[in-house]
Amino acid sequence: MTTVVKTIAIFTARPDQSTALEEMLLAMLKQSRQEPGNLRWDLWLDRSEPNRFVVDELYVDAAAVASHRETARYKKYAGVIGDVAERLAVTVDPVNVT
């Protein structure tokens, strides 16, 4: 059975890096959405903290996630994200999803 992979990542911009973080995440958005196996790649802004962004990703399976992480775009992002933000990523399994 194929299991979808849902990851929620929370990014808090380092001082004076909010614009750079937003631009970086927006640059990832369009191409990530077009990847085979991607079902969702949404960018959210925390209402109470304007320097905190949330990415909601959903892929058809672990192979699709692995393929995403092999792209040049992802590797570039992974190499610099720590300079602009603190990142917390959580991969979750469905319990009761409609």
C-alpha positions as CSV (number, residue, x, y, z in Angstrom):
1,M,0.0,0.0,0.0
2,T,1.3,3.5,-0.9
3,T,1.2,6.0,1.9
4,V,1.1,9.7,1.3
5,V,3.8,11.7,2.9
6,K,2.7,14.9,4.7
7,T,5.3,17.4,6.0
8,I,4.6,20.6,7.8
9,A,7.6,22.9,8.1
10,I,7.7,26.0,10.2
11,F,10.3,28.7,9.4
12,T,11.1,31.6,11.6
13,A,13.2,34.2,9.9
14,R,16.4,35.3,11.4
15,P,16.7,39.0,12.2
16,D,16.3,41.1,9.0
17,Q,15.8,38.0,6.9
18,S,12.0,37.8,6.6
19,T,12.0,39.1,3.0
20,A,14.8,36.8,1.9
21,L,13.0,33.9,3.5
22,E,9.7,34.7,1.8
23,E,11.4,35.1,-1.6
24,M,13.2,31.7,-1.1
25,L,10.0,29.9,-0.2
26,L,8.1,31.5,-3.1
27,A,10.8,30.4,-5.5
28,M,10.4,26.8,-4.3
29,L,6.6,26.9,-4.6
30,K,5.8,26.8,-8.3
31,Q,8.4,24.2,-9.3
32,S,7.6,22.0,-6.3
33,R,3.9,22.0,-7.2
34,Q,4.8,20.8,-10.7
35,E,6.9,17.9,-9.6
36,P,5.5,14.4,-10.3
37,G,4.0,13.0,-7.1
38,N,3.4,16.4,-5.5
39,L,-0.2,16.8,-4.3
40,R,0.2,20.0,-2.3
41,W,2.8,22.6,-1.6
42,D,1.3,25.6,0.1
43,L,2.9,28.6,1.8
44,W,1.3,30.2,4.9
45,L,2.1,33.2,7.0
46,D,1.5,33.1,10.8
47,R,-1.0,35.8,11.7
48,S,0.5,36.5,15.1
49,E,4.2,36.4,14.0
50,P,5.0,38.1,10.6
51,N,8.4,36.5,10.5
52,R,7.1,33.0,10.7
53,F,6.1,31.0,7.6
54,V,4.5,27.5,7.3
55,V,4.9,25.2,4.4
56,D,2.4,22.4,4.0
57,E,3.6,19.7,1.6
58,L,1.9,16.5,0.5
59,Y,3.4,13.9,-1.8
60,V,2.0,10.6,-3.1
61,D,4.8,8.6,-1.4
62,A,8.3,8.5,0.0
63,A,9.8,8.1,-3.5
64,A,8.2,11.4,-4.6
65,V,9.7,13.1,-1.5
66,A,13.1,11.6,-2.3
67,S,12.9,12.9,-5.9
68,H,12.0,16.4,-4.6
69,R,15.0,16.4,-2.4
70,E,17.3,15.4,-5.3
71,T,16.4,18.5,-7.3
72,A,19.1,21.2,-7.7
73,R,16.5,23.7,-6.4
74,Y,16.1,21.8,-3.1
75,K,19.8,21.2,-2.7
76,K,20.4,24.9,-3.1
77,Y,17.7,25.7,-0.6
78,A,19.0,23.1,1.9
79,G,22.5,24.7,1.7
80,V,21.4,28.2,2.7
81,I,18.1,27.9,4.7
82,G,20.0,27.9,8.0
83,D,21.4,31.3,7.2
84,V,18.0,32.9,6.9
85,A,15.7,31.0,9.2
86,E,15.3,28.5,12.0
87,R,13.4,25.5,10.6
88,L,11.2,22.8,12.3
89,A,9.9,20.1,10.0
90,V,7.4,17.5,11.1
91,T,6.4,14.5,8.9
92,V,3.0,13.1,10.0
93,D,0.8,10.1,9.3
94,P,-2.9,10.3,8.8
95,V,-5.1,9.3,11.7
96,N,-8.5,10.6,10.6
97,V,-8.3,12.7,7.5
98,T,-11.1,13.5,5.0
